[in-house]
């Protein structure tokens, strides 16, 4: 099962933050990201795909060098 989250930079902020979670369809997440940018002034909105069938520890260890 996949879940989607929308990240972006809210108006007046400089850091990216998690804006929406638990979106069940990728197309819906994209539409929501576009709406946030168009209507609410969010910049650099992006959609993250989260695969609930994959062990989360694999995601965090994938980018770490050996021995860390």
N, C-alpha and C positions, 0 to 999 in steps of 0.2 A: 504494500500500500504506500502511495506517495502522498505527501502533504507539501504545501507551498507556503512560503513566507515572503513578505514584501519588506525590503529595506530601503532607506532613503534618508536624505537630509531635510529635516523640517525647516520651514521659513525661520530665519533668525538664528539658526544653529550652524555649527561648522562641522560637527561630527555626524557620521552615519548612525542611524538607530533603527531598531526593529519596529516597524509600523503596524503590520498585520500578520497574523498567524492562522493556522488551521484552515487554510483555503484548500478545498478538495480538488479543484481543477486548475491546470496550468493556464488555460485560456482566461479563466475568471481572475486569476492572480495578475496576469498581464493587463487585463482591462482595469482592475483596481489600481494598479501602479500608474497607468496612464491617467486615470481620473484624479489620483492624488497630485500628479504633476500639473495637470491642466487646471483643476479647480482649487486646489489647496496650496499651491506654490511649493510643493516638495520638489527637490532637485535630485538628480542622479538616482532615481528609483530603480531598483533591480529586484528580480524574482529569484529566490533560492528554492531549489527542489530538495526536499528531505525524503529519503527513502526509508520508510519505517521498517522494512524487512532487513536492512543492513545494520550490523552492530555499530553503535555510535563510537566505540573505542577505535574502530578502524579509521574513522574519519579524522580523529585527533592525532593518531600515531602516523598517519600517512605523510605528514609534512615535517616530522621531526627526524633529525639525523640520528644515526646509531649511537647508543650509549646515553641518550638523554632520557 
